[in-house]
Amino acid sequence: MRRILAFSVQLANRKLAIQMFAFAWLLLAGLNCGTENPVEETGDTPEAETRLTGTLRGDVQSIEGVLIQVRLLRDGQLVTQTETQASYELDAVAAGNYTLQISAKGHETKEIEVIVIAGQVVSPDKVTLDVLETPVSHLRGVLTNEGTGEPLGGINLQLTDKAGKAYETLTTAAGVFSFENLSVQQPFTLTIAHAGYEDKEVTVGPIPAAETLELTVELVPLQEPEKLDPGQGLSLGTEAPDFELPDGNGKLHALADYNADKNVVLIFYRGGW
């Protein structure tokens, strides 16, 4: 009788477990059904993003034999730029306030405050650049990958004179960069920092008035970190994850507590035997 009673109890428990499993499965299925619509809605994200951007389109009085640089800055930081002989267009610009900077060799640089409106084309007034009366010099060059020789486009370059004044520019798709209307007879420092490449600093000697210094700059690509199989630890050159470990007195030390310019050495003491 005791055996029969025990078997009945076990059977009842099994039935209850099966019922609970079936209920959980139905609940999960219902939740999965509810997530179908949000997944489909992600297809509208690009359209939503485009609605938050606008276009700048305008004209500059052409200058014979001279390319005109059109740069767009936000809070003093270079966002995008283009070269033109007369007309320019900057697409997919995030809505907001900007400074439109227009320059050309031997001509005064003009800056215009513009407001980019989402979903609209904003057209500033036509710009005419006046000839500079003071002597200036110019710098133009090409930026390439040292390993492959391929041009590097869309990379930010900064040129600083001895007084600390900084000029910024972006390379074109062909790797071409230019700095116009520089102070004459003084040295400069060209600085380039870009992900995936070693930082580069080039000293540029004084450039005579009305001349353009041609420069070729190569960036050295960083080596890919050695990849190890799972369980072999961190690969050489990879970034260590943030962690905390106790010292011999039990006090916790976090990797984030140490400055980036300090070396951190981990020693694991196995204790006495």
C-alpha positions in Angstrom: 0.0 0.0 0.0 2.8 2.4 0.8 4.5 1.6 -2.5 1.2 2.3 -4.4 0.8 5.6 -2.5 4.4 6.7 -3.3 3.9 5.9 -7.0 0.7 7.9 -7.0 2.4 10.9 -5.5 5.3 10.6 -8.0 2.8 10.4 -10.9 1.0 13.5 -9.7 4.3 15.4 -9.4 5.2 14.4 -13.0 1.8 15.6 -14.3 2.2 18.9 -12.4 5.7 19.4 -13.9 4.4 18.7 -17.4 1.6 21.2 -17.0 4.0 23.8 -15.7 6.4 23.2 -18.7 3.5 23.5 -21.1 2.4 26.7 -19.5 5.9 28.2 -19.7 6.3 27.2 -23.3 3.0 28.9 -24.2 4.0 32.0 -22.3 7.4 32.2 -24.2 5.6 31.6 -27.5 3.3 34.5 -26.7 6.2 36.8 -25.8 8.0 35.9 -29.1 4.9 36.7 -31.0 4.8 40.1 -29.4 8.3 40.9 -30.6 7.6 40.4 -34.3 6.4 43.9 -34.9 9.3 45.7 -33.2 11.7 43.7 -35.4 9.9 44.7 -38.5 9.9 48.4 -37.4 13.7 48.5 -37.4 13.6 48.7 -41.2 12.3 52.3 -40.8 15.4 53.5 -38.8 17.4 54.8 -41.8 14.4 56.9 -42.9 14.1 58.3 -39.4 17.7 59.2 -39.4 17.5 61.0 -42.8 14.7 63.1 -41.4 17.1 64.4 -38.8 19.6 65.7 -41.5 19.6 68.5 -44.0 21.6 69.8 -46.9 23.7 72.9 -47.4 23.9 74.1 -51.0 25.5 77.4 -52.3 27.7 79.2 -54.7 31.1 81.0 -54.5 32.4 83.5 -57.0 34.9 81.5 -59.1 38.6 82.3 -59.0 40.5 81.4 -62.2 43.0 78.6 -61.6 42.2 78.4 -57.9 40.3 75.7 -56.0 38.0 76.9 -53.2 37.8 75.1 -49.9 34.4 74.8 -48.2 34.6 73.6 -44.6 31.8 73.0 -42.1 32.6 73.5 -38.4 30.5 72.8 -35.3 31.6 74.2 -32.0 35.0 74.8 -33.5 35.4 71.2 -34.7 35.7 70.4 -38.4 32.8 68.2 -39.5 33.1 67.9 -43.2 34.5 69.7 -46.2 34.7 69.8 -50.0 36.6 71.4 -52.8 34.9 73.4 -55.6 35.4 76.0 -58.3 32.0 77.6 -57.9 29.1 75.6 -56.4 29.1 73.3 -53.3 26.8 70.9 -51.7 27.1 69.2 -48.3 24.6 66.4 -47.8 23.4 64.4 -44.8 24.4 67.1 -42.3 22.9 66.7 -38.8 20.4 69.5 -38.0 21.9 72.3 -35.9 24.1 75.4 -35.8 27.3 75.5 -37.8 30.0 77.8 -39.1 30.6 77.6 -42.9 34.3 78.5 -43.6 35.2 79.3 -47.2 38.8 79.9 -48.2 41.1 80.0 -51.3 44.8 80.6 -51.9 45.7 84.3 -51.6 42.1 85.3 -50.6 40.5 86.3 -47.3 38.7 83.5 -45.5 35.0 84.1 -44.9 32.9 82.5 -42.2 29.2 82.4 -42.2 26.9 81.2 -39.4 24.3 78.8 -40.8 21.5 76.7 -39.4 20.9 73.2 -40.9 17.2 72.3 -40.9 16.2 68.7 -40.9 14.7 67.6 -44.2 15.4 70.9 -46.0 18.0 72.4 -48.3 19.5 75.5 -46.9 21.1 77.9 -49.4 23.4 80.7 -47.9 24.0 83.8 -50.0 26.6 83.7 -52.7 30.1 84.3 -51.4 32.8 86.5 -53.0 36.4 86.2 -51.6 38.5 89.3 -51.6 42.2 89.2 -52.4 44.6 89.3 -49.4 46.9 92.3 -49.1 49.4 90.6 -46.7 51.8 87.9 -48.0 50.8 84.3 -47.2 52.0 80.7 -47.9 50.3 77.4 -48.5 50.7 73.7 -47.9 49.3 70.9 -50.0 50.0 67.2 -49.8 48.9 63.6 -50.1 48.4 61.1 -47.2 48.9 57.4 -47.9 49.2 54.0 -46.2 52.9 53.2 -45.9 52.3 49.5 -46.3 50.1 49.6 -49.4 50.6 53.0 -50.9 46.9 53.5 -51.0 45.5 57.1 -50.4 43.8 57.6 -47.1 40.6 59.7 -47.3 38.5 61.3 -44.7 41.3 61.7 -42.1 41.7 64.8 -40.0 45.0 66.7 -40.0 46.0 69.5 -37.7 48.7 72.1 -38.5 49.9 74.3 -35.6 52.2 77.3 -35.9 54.8 78.4 -33.3 52.3 80.8 -31.8 49.9 77.9 -31.1 47.3 78.8 -33.8 45.8 75.6 -35.3 44.5 74.9 -38.7 42.4 71.8 -39.5 41.6 70.0 -42.7 40.3 66.6 -44.0 41.8 64.5 -46.7 39.8 63.9 -49.9 39.0 60.4 -51.2 42.3 60.7 -53.1 44.2 61.4 -49.9 44.8 65.0 -50.8 44.9 67.7 -48.1 45.6 71.5 -48.2 46.1 74.4 -45.8 45.6 77.9 -47.3 46.9 81.3 -46.3 49.5 80.4 -43.7 51.8 82.8 -41.9 55.1 83.1 -43.8 58.6 82.5 -42.5 57.7 80.4 -39.5 57.7 76.6 -38.8 54.7 74.4 -38.3 53.9 71.0 -36.8 51.6 68.7 -38.7 49.8 66.2 -36.4 47.8 63.2 -37.5 46.1 60.7 -35.1 43.8 58.1 -36.7 42.5 54.8 -35.4 44.4 51.8 -36.8 47.6 53.8 -37.5 50.5 55.0 -35.5 50.3 58.7 -34.6 52.3 60.9 -36.9 54.0 64.3 -36.3 55.8 66.1 -39.1 57.9 69.3 -38.7 57.3 71.7 -41.6 59.9 74.4 -42.1 59.1 78.0 -43.0 57.3 78.4 -46.3 58.2 81.5 -48.4 55.5 84.0 -49.3 53.2 83.1 -52.2 54.6 79.6 -52.4 52.9 76.2 -51.9 54.9 73.5 -50.2 54.1 70.0 -51.6 54.3 67.2 -49.0 53.9 63.5 -49.0 53.0 61.8 -45.7 52.7 58.1 -45.0 50.9 56.5 -42.0 52.2 53.3 -40.6 49.3 50.8 -40.0 49.2 49.2 -36.5 49.8 45.4 -36.5 46.8 43.2 -35.8 47.0 41.7 -32.3 47.9 38.0 -32.2 44.8 35.9 -31.8 44.8 33.1 -29.3 42.5 30.2 -28.9 39.9 30.4 -26.2 41.3 29.6 -22.8 44.8 30.8 -23.6 44.3 34.3 -22.1 44.4 37.8 -23.7 46.0 38.2 -27.1 49.1 40.3 -27.4 48.2 43.9 -28.0 44.5 43.6 -27.0 42.9 45.9 -24.5 42.5 44.4 -21.0 38.9 44.4 -19.6 38.3 46.5 -16.5 38.6 44.4 -13.3 39.2 44.5 -9.6 41.6 42.3 -7.6 42.6 42.3 -3.9 46.2 42.9 -2.8 48.0 41.0 0.0 46.0 42.9 2.6 42.6 42.3 1.0 42.2 45.8 -0.4 40.6 45.9 -3.8 42.4 47.7 -6.7 40.6 48.5 -10.0 42.4 48.8 -13.3 40.5 52.0 -14.0 42.2 53.6 -10.9 45.5 53.7 -12.8 46.3 56.3 -15.4 46.8 55.2 -19.0 50.5 56.3 -18.9 51.3 53.8 -16.1 52.2 50.2 -16.5 50.3 47.6 -14.5 51.9 44.3 -13.5 49.8 41.4 -12.1 51.5 38.9 -9.8 49.5 35.9 -8.6 50.9 34.4 -5.3 49.9 30.8 -4.9 50.7 30.7 -1.2 52.8 28.3 0.8 52.7 24.6 0.5 
